[in-house]
Structures are given as C-alpha cells and as structure tokens.
C-alpha cells in the first residue's frame, strides 16, 4: 500500500513538472516570436533610413 502511495506521489510530481515545462516552453516560443518581430522591424526601419539617406545624397549631388 505504501508503495502504491509512493508511485502515486511520484506521478503527481511528474505531472506538475511536465505542466510547468510546457508553460515555460510556451513562454520561450512567445519570446522568440517577439525577438523575430523586433529584428524584422529594425531591419525595415534601417532599410528606410538608408533609402532616405541615399535620396538626400542624390539630391545634394545633382
């Protein structure tokens, strides 16, 4: 009977750990998505700045 109780306790602890790990994984995925969004946004902004600077240089040279 004690052995059955010990097994049940171990299973409950494993279930809690798996649930916790799953939640951490979800958070990590969201973090990666946010990092990708930031990178994409910065890349777009830098491209626009570069284009504007090239246009200004072209305008000044001509």
MMTF fields as JSON, N, C-alpha, C and O atoms, coordinates in Angstrom:
{
  "mmtfVersion": "1.0.0",
  "mmtfProducer": "UNKNOWN",
  "numBonds": 247,
  "numAtoms": 248,
  "numGroups": 62,
  "numChains": 1,
  "numModels": 1,
  "chainsPerModel": [1],
  "groupsPerChain": [62],
  "chainIdList": ["A"],
  "bondAtomList": [4, 2, 8, 6, 12, 10, 16, 14, 20, 18, 24, 22, 28, 26, 32, 30, 36, 34, 40, 38, 44, 42, 48, 46, 52, 50, 56, 54, 60, 58, 64, 62, 68, 66, 72, 70, 76, 74, 80, 78, 84, 82, 88, 86, 92, 90, 96, 94, 100, 98, 104, 102, 108, 106, 112, 110, 116, 114, 120, 118, 124, 122, 128, 126, 132, 130, 136, 134, 140, 138, 144, 142, 148, 146, 152, 150, 156, 154, 160, 158, 164, 162, 168, 166, 172, 170, 176, 174, 180, 178, 184, 182, 188, 186, 192, 190, 196, 194, 200, 198, 204, 202, 208, 206, 212, 210, 216, 214, 220, 218, 224, 222, 228, 226, 232, 230, 236, 234, 240, 238, 244, 242],
  "bondOrderList": [1, 1, 1, 1, 1, 1, 1, 1, 1, 1, 1, 1, 1, 1, 1, 1, 1, 1, 1, 1, 1, 1, 1, 1, 1, 1, 1, 1, 1, 1, 1, 1, 1, 1, 1, 1, 1, 1, 1, 1, 1, 1, 1, 1, 1, 1, 1, 1, 1, 1, 1, 1, 1, 1, 1, 1, 1, 1, 1, 1, 1],
  "groupList": [{"groupName": "UNK", "atomNameList": ["N", "CA", "C", "O"], "elementList": ["N", "C", "C", "O"], "formalChargeList": [0, 0, 0, 0], "bondAtomList": [1, 0, 2, 1, 3, 2], "bondOrderList": [1, 1, 2], "singleLetterCode": "X", "chemCompType": "L-PEPTIDE LINKING"}],
  "groupTypeList": [0, 0, 0, 0, 0, 0, 0, 0, 0, 0, 0, 0, 0, 0, 0, 0, 0, 0, 0, 0, 0, 0, 0, 0, 0, 0, 0, 0, 0, 0, 0, 0, 0, 0, 0, 0, 0, 0, 0, 0, 0, 0, 0, 0, 0, 0, 0, 0, 0, 0, 0, 0, 0, 0, 0, 0, 0, 0, 0, 0, 0, 0],
  "groupIdList": [1, 2, 3, 4, 5, 6, 7, 8, 9, 10, 11, 12, 13, 14, 15, 16, 17, 18, 19, 20, 21, 22, 23, 24, 25, 26, 27, 28, 29, 30, 31, 32, 33, 34, 35, 36, 37, 38, 39, 40, 41, 42, 43, 44, 45, 46, 47, 48, 49, 50, 51, 52, 53, 54, 55, 56, 57, 58, 59, 60, 61, 62],
  "secStructList": [7, 2, 2, 2, 2, 2, 2, 2, 2, 2, 2, 2, 2, 2, 2, 2, 2, 2, 2, 2, 2, 2, 2, 2, 2, 2, 2, 2, 2, 2, 2, 2, 2, 2, 2, 2, 2, 2, 2, 2, 2, 2, 2, 2, 2, 2, 2, 2, 2, 2, 2, 2, 2, 2, 2, 2, 2, 2, 2, 2, 2, 7],
  "xCoordList": [0.817, 0.0, 0.869, 0.579, 1.944, 2.861, 3.538, 3.778, 3.84, 4.489, 3.561, 4.01, 2.285, 1.292, 1.164, 1.048, 1.187, 1.11, 2.35, 2.243, 3.512, 4.755, 4.721, 5.139, 4.228, 4.118, 3.153, 3.419, 2.035, 1.042, 1.647, 1.42, 2.402, 3.049, 4.059, 4.128, 4.838, 5.812, 5.117, 5.576, 4.016, 3.27, 2.708, 2.722, 2.22, 1.693, 2.807, 2.619, 3.968, 5.101, 5.559, 5.875, 5.595, 5.988, 4.994, 5.383, 3.712, 2.683, 2.863, 2.749, 3.146, 3.371, 4.583, 4.538, 5.655, 6.87, 6.639, 7.13, 5.907, 5.615, 4.763, 5.004, 3.774, 2.922, 3.75, 3.589, 4.626, 5.488, 6.412, 6.597, 6.981, 7.877, 7.126, 7.659, 5.9, 5.095, 4.829, 4.904, 4.517, 4.271, 5.54, 5.481, 6.682, 7.952, 8.244, 8.73, 7.953, 8.178, 7.301, 7.755, 6.042, 5.141, 5.707, 5.673, 6.223, 6.808, 8.02, 8.217, 8.83, 10.023, 9.627, 10.25, 8.607, 8.171, 7.68, 7.966, 6.953, 6.482, 7.667, 7.671, 8.667, 9.853, 10.56, 10.982, 10.692, 11.323, 10.527, 11.108, 9.203, 8.369, 8.562, 8.621, 8.66, 8.869, 10.232, 10.357, 11.251, 12.588, 12.607, 13.247, 11.915, 11.84, 11.121, 11.531, 10.057, 9.318, 10.191, 10.193, 10.929, 11.827, 12.894, 13.165, 13.495, 14.531, 13.97, 14.598, 12.805, 12.18, 11.879, 12.118, 11.358, 11.023, 12.269, 12.267, 13.334, 14.581, 15.169, 15.67, 15.111, 15.619, 14.853, 15.455, 13.539, 12.707, 13.043, 13.183, 13.171, 13.49, 14.86, 15.021, 15.842, 17.184, 17.172, 17.866, 16.401, 16.312, 15.702, 16.151, 14.68, 14.048, 15.008, 15.07, 15.75, 16.738, 17.795, 18.17, 18.27, 19.281, 18.746, 19.444, 17.529, 16.925, 16.778, 17.07, 16.322, 16.181, 17.528, 17.632, 18.553, 19.893, 20.413, 21.001, 20.203, 20.633, 19.907, 20.507, 18.621, 17.849, 18.365, 18.472, 18.684, 19.208, 20.568, 20.831, 21.423, 22.752, 22.605, 23.27, 21.719, 21.482, 20.975, 21.384, 20.105, 19.534, 20.623, 20.657, 21.5, 22.562, 23.607, 24.152, 23.883, 24.902, 24.383, 25.151, 23.114, 22.602, 22.217, 21.773],
  "yCoordList": [-1.195, 0.0, 1.271, 2.235, 1.25, 2.382, 2.569, 3.693, 1.455, 1.51, 2.162, 2.955, 1.835, 2.413, 3.914, 4.697, 4.299, 5.717, 6.461, 7.584, 5.841, 6.456, 6.637, 7.674, 5.634, 5.719, 6.828, 7.595, 6.914, 7.951, 9.344, 10.255, 9.504, 10.784, 11.136, 12.285, 10.159, 10.398, 10.824, 11.742, 10.165, 10.516, 11.934, 12.671, 12.312, 13.671, 14.701, 15.734, 14.407, 15.329, 15.434, 16.525, 14.305, 14.313, 15.123, 15.868, 14.97, 15.717, 17.216, 17.997, 17.622, 19.044, 19.567, 20.662, 18.796, 19.219, 19.319, 20.249, 18.382, 18.418, 19.637, 20.318, 19.912, 21.088, 22.362, 23.266, 22.43, 23.6, 23.76, 24.868, 22.667, 22.702, 23.153, 23.91, 22.692, 23.071, 24.574, 25.224, 25.129, 26.562, 27.361, 28.404, 26.869, 27.539, 27.514, 28.498, 26.407, 26.287, 27.263, 27.895, 27.389, 28.35, 29.763, 30.534, 30.104, 31.429, 31.641, 32.728, 30.609, 30.727, 30.961, 31.769, 30.271, 30.454, 31.882, 32.502, 32.389, 33.764, 34.722, 35.697, 34.445, 35.289, 35.292, 36.345, 34.114, 34.021, 34.8, 35.474, 34.713, 35.451, 36.949, 37.688, 37.398, 38.826, 39.264, 40.334, 38.445, 38.788, 38.871, 39.758, 37.959, 37.992, 39.245, 39.864, 39.619, 40.829, 42.068, 42.946, 42.137, 43.28, 43.342, 44.41, 42.2, 42.155, 42.604, 43.391, 42.111, 42.473, 43.969, 44.621, 44.504, 45.928, 46.787, 47.766, 46.425, 47.198, 47.122, 48.12, 45.952, 45.801, 46.706, 47.357, 46.749, 47.601, 49.076, 49.832, 49.475, 50.877, 51.252, 52.322, 50.372, 50.65, 50.766, 51.615, 49.931, 49.994, 51.322, 51.923, 51.778, 53.058, 54.222, 55.154, 54.167, 55.222, 55.253, 56.32, 54.078, 54.001, 54.582, 55.33, 54.241, 54.755, 56.272, 56.965, 56.791, 58.24, 58.944, 59.998, 58.376, 58.982, 58.971, 59.954, 57.869, 57.798, 58.837, 59.465, 59.015, 60.021, 61.43, 62.254, 61.712, 63.03, 63.277, 64.369, 62.276, 62.401, 62.635, 63.498, 61.855, 62.01, 63.419, 64.026, 63.922, 65.252, 66.324, 67.304, 66.133, 67.114, 67.094, 68.138, 65.933, 65.779, 66.336, 66.909, 66.175, 66.608, 68.059, 68.543],
  "zCoordList": [0.0, 0.0, 0.0, -0.709, 0.814, 0.847, -0.502, -0.943, -1.147, -2.456, -3.481, -4.309, -3.43, -4.338, -4.096, -5.039, -2.837, -2.492, -2.996, -3.49, -2.871, -3.342, -4.856, -5.371, -5.563, -7.027, -7.413, -8.339, -6.706, -6.995, -6.768, -7.563, -5.705, -5.406, -6.491, -6.926, -6.929, -7.996, -9.284, -9.965, -9.617, -10.829, -10.739, -11.725, -9.574, -9.394, -9.567, -10.21, -8.983, -9.128, -10.576, -11.051, -11.278, -12.691, -13.519, -14.419, -13.207, -13.933, -13.722, -14.668, -12.48, -12.19, -12.958, -13.519, -12.983, -13.685, -15.186, -15.826, -15.749, -17.186, -17.513, -18.511, -16.681, -16.894, -16.817, -17.637, -15.841, -15.689, -16.896, -17.4, -17.35, -18.518, -19.763, -20.574, -19.914, -21.071, -21.063, -22.106, -19.884, -19.778, -20.08, -20.731, -19.608, -19.9, -21.395, -21.953, -22.034, -23.472, -24.236, -25.19, -23.818, -24.457, -24.327, -25.286, -23.153, -22.932, -23.819, -24.362, -23.965, -24.809, -26.258, -26.947, -26.723, -28.101, -28.31, -29.334, -27.348, -27.462, -27.48, -28.231, -26.657, -26.618, -27.966, -28.443, -28.587, -29.903, -30.94, -31.792, -30.875, -31.823, -31.65, -32.632, -30.406, -30.138, -30.656, -31.253, -30.431, -30.923, -32.447, -33.011, -33.112, -34.575, -35.05, -36.032, -34.361, -34.724, -34.565, -35.428, -33.466, -33.237, -34.326, -34.876, -34.634, -35.67, -37.011, -37.718, -37.356, -38.621, -38.673, -39.689, -37.584, -37.53, -37.675, -38.42, -36.964, -37.043, -38.445, -38.963, -39.06, -40.421, -41.38, -42.234, -41.243, -42.098, -41.883, -42.844, -40.64, -40.329, -40.895, -41.482, -40.717, -41.228, -42.755, -43.315, -43.421, -44.88, -45.319, -46.296, -44.599, -44.93, -44.69, -45.491, -43.599, -43.313, -44.405, -44.892, -44.785, -45.844, -47.153, -47.837, -47.49, -48.725, -48.665, -49.64, -47.515, -47.362, -47.459, -48.086, -46.849, -46.916, -48.343, -48.793, -49.063, -50.46, -51.303, -52.175, -51.044, -51.785, -51.486, -52.395, -50.225, -49.865, -50.504, -51.007, -50.486, -51.109, -52.585, -53.158, -53.212, -54.648, -54.959, -55.948, -54.13, -54.332, -54.158, -54.902, -53.182, -52.963, -54.076, -54.434, -54.614, -55.659, -56.989, -57.761, -57.252, -58.551, -58.603, -59.644]
}
